[in-house]
Amino acid sequence: MNDENIDVLVVGAGPSGCVAASYLHNNGYNVKVVEKSLFPRFVIGESLLPRCMDHFEEVGLLDCLKACDFEVKSGARFIKGEKVCNFDFSKKHTEGWDWTWQVPRADFDSALTKELINRGVDISFEEEVVAVDFEGEISKTTVKDKEGKHRVITAKYVIDSSGYGRVLPRLLDLEQPSELPKHSSIFTHVKDVNRPEGNEGTLITFDVIDTETWLWVIPFSNGVTSIGYVGPTEFLDSFEGNATEKLTQMLQRSDYFYKRFENVDFMFDPISIKNYSKSVKQLYGKGYVLTGNSAEFLDPVFSSGVTFATESALLAAKLVAKELQDEAVDWEQEYTGYIKGGVNVFASYVKEWYTGNLQKLFFHRPENPQIKRQICAVLAGYVWDETNPFVTKHNRLIKTVAHMIDIENEV
């Protein structure tokens, strides 16, 4: 196969790669996307946040997604025993989208790539990046196709949107341990034959089994529902049997959902991801930038994965375009500082979820409407809004309010 010479190579054709590629293509750059898998393919990350709708709209990908008629997600429900906390995205502190989608990612990602291909974006499937070398900022990336043939792609910039594949972190030794606790997940899809009628059957729900373990239930518009169990790695490993037997046992711990999914066949053997939180030493270097899960992955409890993927992809594409126009870019401030700011906000919420402090705020009654609106904005993905005290004081405000609740309960 012939070697290629392009402006920007995007690694990965998920939402992150598609947003980056769409922006660059729209602005006249010669961009190529290489994807290891053949689409459609299964991947996790099925619950979106309203913030990512801004990204799809800006790069012209919103209409093709609307045409797919995915399940509308207008909020999220958290259950803990008899306690229920509902968040409505229309009642949030920050202005922005009031809804998003719950999506089978195989269909969602395919819709994005088909739209880009129709526009003339060059996407190569079943091609794996096996090596990358930099000569200054110019990269020479070796890719291998499904027949084992190699070729070299020369690019002025590489955007790594490879997600869980984490291509450049592996090849450039950028991996580092996450500071979050070691948690794992096990999940599958079911044909939701017992799905309730009306709104109840469409709600994304997080059923809190105890402080550190919870079940997700994500209904799709096609009658399929995603179910997954999350908890400390050691706890999930304590269940005996094969993957189906393990998840079946875990479902029995959910008083709310067990009957709905009792004796319902799994559509595929449950998949496990162990110690899923990831981090990297740096987000950029000469001639490359990391986006989405290839840079950092937190925890699925607040569905932040796709939103960080598209937020970072759009910003990375804009900064790459500036550099290609010989404009100065301060990558540390304009990219790392910005993205890490949002990551740190969500990381605080993840940490305080598992300490139990955030759960105290969710389930405390009576609710404080102002606090709920501010937290709702964070859960909608608007974690860069500095008018929100639950953004600017994320590292201490949750603890403070939880402590006040403890004092109130003692009185």
Secondary structure, 3 states (H helix, E strand, C coil): CCCEEEEEEEECCCHHHHHHHHHHHHCCCCEEEEECCCCCCCCCCCECCCHHHHHHHHCCCHHHHHCCCCEEECEEEEEECCEEEEEECCCCCCCCCCCEEECCHHHHHHHHHHHHHHHCCEEEECEEEEEEEEECCEEEEEEEECCCCEEEEEEEEEEECCHHHCHHHHHCCCEECCCCCCEEEEEEEEECCCCCCHHHHCCCEEEEEECCEEEEEEECCCCEEEEEEEEEHHHHHCCCCCHHHHHHHHHCCCCCCHHHHCCCCECCCCEEECCCCEEECCCEECCEEECHHHCCECCHHHCCHHHHHHHHHHHHHHHHHHHHCCCCCCHHHHHHHHHHHHHHHHHHHHHHHHHCHHHHHHHCCCCCHHHHHHHHHHHCCCCCCCCCHHHHCHHHHHHHHHHHHHHHHHC
